[in-house]
Amino acid sequence: MTERLDLRRARLNAGLSIRGAARTIGVHEQVIRRLEAGEGVRPESVKPVADYFGVKVLDIAPDLMDAAA
């Protein structure tokens, strides 16, 4: 099983607020909030976040692997 990236820590280390991260990455603020809370989001919403932080989608949302099975 893939260990989940601490997205909140990564965001704060990048000096970004939730709003700033959402604007920079190009997703809705709710995507960032839900990912940080470990809640589900659409896979296509996770990819830009993963790309920004230089990780795989499953590093941010490992539950997507369960959904694909």
N, C-alpha and C positions, 0 to 999 in steps of 0.2 A: 504494500500500500504506500502511496506517495504521501509524504508529510506536507501539510498545508503551510504555505508561506504566510507569515504574519504580515498581512497586507497593511494593517494600521501602522505597524512599526516601519515598514518599508516606505509608506507614504509620508510619515512624519520625518523619517531620515532624509527624504527628498525635499523636505521643507514645504510640503503641500498640505493645505487644508482639504477637506472633502470637496468643497466647491472648486478649489484650484486644481485638484487632481482630475476631477470630472471634466473641467474645461480643457485642461492640457491634453488629456487622453482622448477626449471627444465622446464621452458617454454621459448619461444622466447621473446626477448626484446619487440617486437611489441605487444605482448599480454598485457604486462604491460602498454605500452604507450596507447594502445587503451582503456583499462579498465579505466585508469586515465582520459582519455578524454571523457569518457561516450559513447564510440563507441562500436559497437557490436563485439563480438568474439564468437567462437564456445563454446557451453556449456562445452565440455570436457576440454577446455583450462582454464575455470574459476575455476573448482574444485580444482586443485592443489594450486591455489592462495588463495582461500577461506580456504582450509585446513591449509595452512601455517599461515594465520592470525587468525585462530580459529573462523571463521564466516561461515554463510551459503552462498551458491552460490548466492541466491537472495539478500543478503546484499551487494554484489559487483555488480551484474548485475540484478537488479529488472526487467528490460525489458524482461528477459528470461521467466518470468511468462506470459507476453503478448503473446510471441511466442508459448507457450505451450497451450494456450487457443484456 
